[in-house]
Amino acid sequence: MTALLAPPPPLRRAPARPSPVAARDPFIDLLRVFGMVLVVVQHWTIPVLAFDGAALTTGNALATPGVWVVTWLSQVMPLVFFAGGAAGAISFGRAGGGAPRWVLARLRRLTWPLLPLAAVWIPLPHALAALGVPAQPLETGARLTGQLLWFLAVYLIAVVATPWMARLHARHGWRVPAVLAAGAVATDVVRFAAGWDALGYLNIVFVWLAVHQAGFLYAEGRLTRPGTMAAAGFGAAALLVWAGPYPGSMIGLPGAELSNMAPPTLAMLAVAAGQIGLASLLRPWLLRLPLRGLLSWAGPRVMTVYLWHMPALFAVTGVVVVGLGAGTPQPFSSGWFAGWPLWFGALCLVMWPLLRAFGRFEEPPALPYGRAGWPVAVAAAVLTGGGLLTLTVAGFAPGVAPVAGAAAVAGGLLLTLPGTRRDVR
């Protein structure tokens, strides 16, 4: 343990990729922005909505027979975790304030944009209920707003683990994600053989840390055969789906007995390998695109877009579906395609003022840090993670849970600040 807590040696340089002390990598920035944009477009596109005067029913356009194959590219959370791993390796490799302080700095950046979301959504359901908004659609929107925070809860695990994973990576390289992948294999084998579905949640660690760790390999320039990786990943996924018990869709679908996403499965890990290989194969062409201006504008706003795109969806749904009674046309029908630009345009109009109002919280204030040590960093992570998990499960539906979850997140943020004068260097 003492060896793991020691500062890791710098990652080895490789001319094919930026070193950990180099400037930002535009390919990683592109993956982050592309990933979040595709998440938003998918969430805004796939809902199938109808309101009968009392209850809002929700379906998924990707449940249309045969369309599940789209999710092998549209489910981009693997690319987001991969990009996060590469960015974390680069950032941690050039950090000079010690591992605990680096973790506290990342936690502060993760936590700060959540404060306005909680400040708005804890009282908002009460206010809308008082104005006569039907209870069931209101509760659906409030819960789903919190459920999106699952990603931040899992990503927090990867952030806190980064100093240890960097040490393991420096010693063992590609063997680290290989061991994590083996853990995912063992988890699924025991889960399906014994019928222990709860065991599958171990893959939150095995699958997502394996994908995150692949970003470390990229940061060293060690992903040298992307074509082979893409073919092996997608080929393994196809074999797993064909042999079962894995469903073809990489997102959860209504009525499905099994999801590849919650918890993640070996099939999700295989698709992740395919996506990473494909993206790396396309890297030279992607970097030639004239996207520098777009990335510089969008990069500092991706968290705000992620946190507020579902509230924008609920606002438009409230007016169009609940208020006007206009349900979603049959997915992939001519009416569905014809109405999509209007639907998407209305969502963008609502999203724009939200982005203007809350984008300022993307960057936390430059407040001083306390005397950073692992006890404080771990306590901050536990509070933040517990709060995120509470909000993921309970959402912002009226009750004690969202208040407790938001308070825990705020408590984790406070731990990044200086304590008594004695604790400040």
N, C-alpha and C positions, 0 to 999 in steps of 0.2 A: 504493500500500500504506500509506503514511503517513496518507493521508486515511481509509482504512478502519479503521486502528488507533485513530484519535482517537475520544474518547467521542462517541457519536451524539447528535444533538439529540433532545430529548424528543418522543415521538410526539404528534401533534396531538390535541387534545381533541375529543370529540363527545358531545353530551348524551344520545344514544340508548344509549350504552354507557359502562361505567366507564372513566375515563382511566387511563393507566399508573401514576399515583401514587395511585389510589383504593384503597379496601379490596378484599378478596377478592371476586371475582365468584361468586355462588352458582350461576349457570348453568354456569360452567366447572368448579366443584367437583362439580356434579351430573353432568356429562359424564364426569369422571374416575372417579367412583365407579360410575356406571352402566356405563361401559365395562369396568372391571375385574370387576364383578359378572357381567356377561354373558359375559366370557371364562371365568370360573370355571364358571358354569352350563353353558356349551357344552362345556368340556373334561370336565366330570363327566357330561354326558348322552350325548355322541355315541360313546364307545368301544363297540365290539362285541367282546367278549372271550370266549375259550375256551381251555381248557388240556387237553392230551391226556396229561398225565403227564410230559412232558419239555419241551415248548415252549408258550409263550403266544402265541396268534395274536390280532392286533389288527385290527379293521376300523373303519369309520366309518358311523354311522347316516345321516349326510347324503349318503352315496353312494347311498341309495335313489332310484330314478328319480323325477325331478320335484321332489325336495326341495331341490335346489341353490338355488332361488330364495330360500329362507330366509336363505342366507348373505349376501344383499345388505343385510340388516339385522343379522344376528348377527355378522358379521365387523366388529367395532367398533374395530379398531386405527386406522382413519382418524380416528374421533372422539377417540381418546386422543391421537394426534399433534396434532390440531387444538387440543384443550384445552391440551396442553403448550405449543404455540406461543403461545396467548393468555396463559397463565400466565407464560411466559418473558418475553414483551413487557412485561407489567405489572411483573414483578419486576425486570427489567433497567432499566426506565424509572425506577424509584425507588431503584435501588442507588446508593450513594455511595462505594463503595470501589474503583472502577475495574473495567474489564472482566476482567482476569486474575483478580482476587480473586473476582469474581462466578462465573466459571467454576469456580474451585477449590472454592467453597462448594457449587455444584451437584454437582460430582464427589463431594465428601464425602458429600452426602446420598444420592447414587446408590450409592456403594460400601459404606457402613457396613452396611446390611442383608444384604449378600452374605457377610459374614464368618461369621456363625453357620451359614449354609447350607453353606458350604465346610467349616467345622469339623465339621459333622455328617456330610456326605455323602462326604467323602474316606475316613474310616475305616469308615463304615457298611457298604458292600458287602463288605468283608473280614470284618466281624463276622457279617453275615447268612450269608455263604458258609460260615463255620466252624460255624454253627448248622444247616446242612443245607438252606438255601434253594436251590432249583434254579438253575443258573447262567444259563440263558437268560432267564427272567423277571427275574432280578436285574439282569442287564446291560441289559435293555430299560428297566427303571425308572430305573437310574442314568444312562443316556444321555438319556432324555427329560427328566429333571430339569434337565440342563444345556442342552438344546436350547431351553428356554423363555427363556434369557437372550439370544436373538437380539434381542428387543425392546429390552433395555437397551443392547446394543451399537449398534444403529441410533439409538436415542434420544440416546446420548452424542454422536454426530455432530451432531445438531441442537442440543444444548446448547452444544458448543464453537463451533459456527458462529453462534450467536445474536448476539454482538456485531457481527460483520460483516454478518449479515443485517439487523440493526436499522439499521445505517448505510445499506445499500442500500435498505431499505424507506423510510427517511426521505427519500431522494432520488427513488425511482422508484415507490413505492407498489405498485399492483396489477400493474405490469409485471414485478416480480420473480417472483411465482408463475407469471405467463404465460410467462416465459422458461424457467422450470424445467419447466413442462408441455410446452413446445415441445421441450425436451431429451428428455422421456419419449417424445414422438411419434417423434423422430428415432431414438432408441435402438431402439424396437420395429420401426420400418420397416427399419433396417439389419439388426437381429437376425434377423428372419423372412425378409427377402429374401436374405441371404447365408448363413443357417443358422448364424450365430455365437451360439449359446445363451449363452456366457459373457458376451457383451456386455450381456445383459439385466441384469446386476448393477449396471450404472451407474444403473439406475432406483431402486436403494436410496437414492441421493442425490436424483435428480430427483423421484421420486414423493413420498417421505416429506418432503423439504424443502419441496416445493410445498404439501403439506397442512399442515405446520407453519407455513409462511409465511401461510397463510390465517388462522391464529390472530392474526397481527399486524393483519390487516385488521379482524377482529372487535374487537380491543382498541381500535381507533380508531372503531368504529361505522360501518365502511365496507361491511359486508355488508348492503346495504339492499334487495336483491331476493331474499330466500331462496326464495320460491316458484319464481321463474325458474331459480335455481341448482339446486334440487332436480329440476325437470322436465328441465333440460338435462343434468344429470349422469346421472340414471337413464336418460334417453332415449339419450344417447350410449353408455352401457354396454350397453343392449339392442341398439343398432345394431352395436356392436363384436362382441358375442357372436353375433348373427345372421350377420354377414358373415365371422366367423372371423379368425384361428385361435384366438380366445380361448375357453376353456371357460366355462360358465355359473357354476360355483361360484367363490366368492371365498376359499375355503380349499383347500388341497391335499387331494386325494382319492386313496385307494389305487388304483394301476393307471393313473392319469391320465397322459397323455403330456405335459401342460403344466399348470403351476400359475399362477394369477394372483397368488400371494402370494410365492413363492420362486423367482425374484425377482419383485418387484411389476411389474405391467404397466400399460399405458394403461387397460385396462378397470378395474383397481383404482382408478386415479386418477379415472376417471369416477364410479364408485360412491362414492368419497370425496366428490366434489363433491355428489352427490345426498344423501348422509347429512348433510353439513354444512348444506346448504340446508334439508333437512327438520327437523333439530334446531333451527336458527335460526328457522324458521317456527313451531315449537311452543314456542319460548322463553317467550312470555307465559303460556301455560297451565302449562308446567312449573314456572315460578317461583311459581305459586299453590298448588302442592302442599305439604302440611304436612311437609316433609322436612328442616327445619333441624336438628332433633335427630339424625336419622339421619346427615346429612352431617357434623355435627361429631364424631360417634363414628367413622364409617367412614373419613373423609378421612385421618386420621393412620395408618390401618392398611392402606391399599390395597396398598402394596408388599409387606407381609408376607403378605397373602392371595395375591398373585400368585406370590410365590416359593415358598410352601409348599402351595398347593392341589394340585399334582401329587404331592408326597410323600404327602398325605392319600389321594389316589386310589390310589396304589400300595399303601398299607397296607391299604385295604379290599379291593382286588383280590387282594392276597396271601392274605387270610383267606378271602374268599368264592369267588373263582374258582380260585386255585391250591390253597388248603387244602381247601375243601369241594367243589370241582369243579362249582360252579354257574355255568354260562356265561350270557352275556347272551341274553335271549329275542329273537326276531325283531323288529328295529326297527319301531316303530309298530304292533305287534300288541297285542291286549288284555293279554297277559301283560307286555309291555314297559311299557305305561302303568300297569298295576296294581303292578308292582314298583318303578317309578321313585321313589315317595315313600319307600319303605324304603331304597333305594339312596342317595338324596340325604340322608336323615336320618342314615344311618350315616357318610357323608362329613362332614356337619356336626359330628357328635359327635367325629370324629377331628380335624377342623380347629380346633375350639375350644381344646383345650389347646395346640396348636401356636401359635395366635394369642396366647394368654396368655403362652407362654414366650418367643416371639421378637418380639412386637410392640414390646418395649422398645427394640429395635435400629432402629426406624423413624427415630428422631431421633438424629443423631450427637451425641457429647458436645461441649460448648462449649469445645473446645480452641482456643488461639490459632492464627492463621495466620502463616506465614512471610512474608517480604517478597515479595509477589506480583508476578510478572512473566510475560510471555508464554512465555519459555523453560521455566519451571517448570510453568506451566499446560499447555503443549503436551506436555511430557514426562509429566506425570501422566495426561493424556488418552490418550497412546499406550500407556502401560503398562496402564491400565484397559481400554482398548479391545482391546488384544492379549489380555489375560487373559479378557475376556468372549468374544471370538471363539474362543479355545481351548476354553473350557468349552462353548460352543455346539456346536462340531464334535465334541468328544470326550466331552462329558458328564462324569459322575463315575464312569464305568466304571474298574475298577482299572487303574492304570498311572501313568506319569510325567505325562501330559498334565494331569489335573486338579490335581495338585500345582503344576505350572508355571503353570497358568492362575490358580489362587488366589494364588500368590506374586506374580504380576504385578499383580493387582488390589490386593493389600495394599501393594505398592510404590507404586502410584499414590496410594493413601490416605496413605502416609507423606510423600509430597511436598507434601501440603497442610499439613503441620506445620512449625513453625519449624525452621530449620537451626541454624547456629552463632549465637552471640550477635551477631556482626557483621551477620547477615542479618535481624535482627529490628529493627523500627523502635523 
